[in-house]
């Protein structure tokens, strides 16, 4: 599995526009073959900073998305809204820990 994290910093006046655009695109992105998960994260300290966190079955699934019509529509528009160049990382998961549901119930 591949985890993809993309950090995007937008011009302050473009934050709302990006959020609207993402809302329209997110269903198409997560529907791509091999995409298991898509999250949009918003920095608590800087309202201009967002991260996308996506999980893909294989690196070739991510690359197929990056060559898709959806990406060709999304990325050129999003890039025009940036205040800074985006940063991106593709990662393999080394460890993943999730608290068991039973722990949450007993601590409530």
C-alpha positions as CSV (number, residue, x, y, z in Angstrom):
1,X,0.0,0.0,0.0
2,X,1.1,3.5,-0.8
3,X,0.2,6.6,1.3
4,X,0.4,9.9,-0.5
5,X,0.6,13.2,1.5
6,X,0.4,16.5,-0.4
7,X,0.9,19.8,1.5
8,X,-0.7,22.8,-0.2
9,X,-0.5,26.4,0.9
10,X,-3.0,28.7,-0.7
11,X,-3.3,32.4,-1.0
12,X,-5.6,33.5,1.8
13,X,-8.3,34.8,-0.6
14,X,-8.4,31.4,-2.4
15,X,-8.9,29.1,0.6
16,X,-12.7,29.0,0.2
17,X,-12.4,28.5,-3.5
18,X,-10.2,25.5,-2.9
19,X,-12.6,24.0,-0.4
20,X,-15.5,24.3,-2.9
21,X,-13.4,22.7,-5.6
22,X,-12.3,19.9,-3.4
23,X,-15.9,19.1,-2.4
24,X,-16.8,18.7,-6.1
25,X,-13.8,16.6,-7.0
26,X,-13.3,14.3,-3.9
27,X,-15.9,11.7,-4.9
28,X,-14.2,11.3,-8.3
29,X,-10.8,10.9,-6.8
30,X,-11.7,8.3,-4.2
31,X,-13.6,6.4,-6.8
32,X,-10.4,5.8,-8.8
33,X,-9.3,2.2,-9.0
34,X,-6.9,1.4,-6.1
35,X,-7.8,4.4,-4.0
36,X,-8.7,3.2,-0.5
37,X,-9.0,6.5,1.3
38,X,-8.9,10.2,0.8
39,X,-8.8,12.8,3.5
40,X,-8.5,16.6,3.4
41,X,-6.7,17.9,6.5
42,X,-6.6,21.6,7.5
43,X,-3.7,23.0,9.5
44,X,-4.8,24.3,13.0
45,X,-2.1,27.0,13.1
46,X,-2.2,28.3,9.5
47,X,-5.6,28.4,7.8
48,X,-3.9,28.6,4.4
49,X,-2.4,25.2,4.7
50,X,-4.1,21.9,3.7
51,X,-2.9,18.4,3.3
52,X,-4.4,15.6,1.3
53,X,-3.8,12.2,2.7
54,X,-4.7,9.3,0.4
55,X,-4.0,5.6,0.4
56,X,-3.6,3.5,-2.7
57,X,-3.3,-0.2,-3.2
58,X,-0.2,0.1,-5.4
59,X,2.1,2.8,-6.7
60,X,0.8,2.1,-10.2
61,X,-2.8,3.0,-9.1
62,X,-1.5,6.4,-7.8
63,X,0.4,6.9,-11.1
64,X,-2.7,6.0,-13.1
65,X,-4.7,8.6,-11.2
66,X,-1.9,11.2,-11.9
67,X,-2.3,10.4,-15.6
68,X,-6.1,10.5,-15.5
69,X,-8.6,13.0,-16.9
70,X,-9.7,13.8,-13.4
71,X,-6.1,14.8,-12.3
72,X,-5.7,16.7,-15.6
73,X,-8.8,18.7,-14.6
74,X,-8.0,19.1,-10.9
75,X,-4.3,19.9,-10.7
76,X,-4.0,22.8,-13.2
77,X,-6.8,24.7,-11.5
78,X,-5.6,24.0,-7.9
79,X,-2.0,25.2,-8.8
80,X,-3.3,28.6,-9.7
81,X,-4.5,29.1,-6.1
82,X,-1.2,28.4,-4.4
83,X,0.8,30.9,-2.4
84,X,3.7,28.4,-2.3
85,X,4.8,25.4,-4.3
86,X,3.1,22.2,-3.1
87,X,5.1,19.5,-1.4
88,X,4.3,15.8,-1.9
89,X,5.5,12.5,-0.4
90,X,4.7,8.9,-1.3
91,X,5.2,6.6,1.6
92,X,5.1,2.9,2.6
93,X,3.5,2.2,6.0
94,X,6.0,0.7,8.4
95,X,3.6,0.4,11.4
96,X,0.0,1.2,12.0
97,X,-1.7,1.1,15.4
98,X,-5.4,1.7,16.0
99,X,-6.9,1.7,19.4
100,X,-9.4,-1.2,19.8
101,X,-13.0,-0.2,20.1
102,X,-13.3,-2.0,23.4
103,X,-10.7,0.4,24.9
104,X,-12.8,3.4,23.9
105,X,-15.9,2.0,25.5
106,X,-14.2,1.1,28.8
107,X,-12.6,4.6,29.1
108,X,-15.9,6.4,28.6
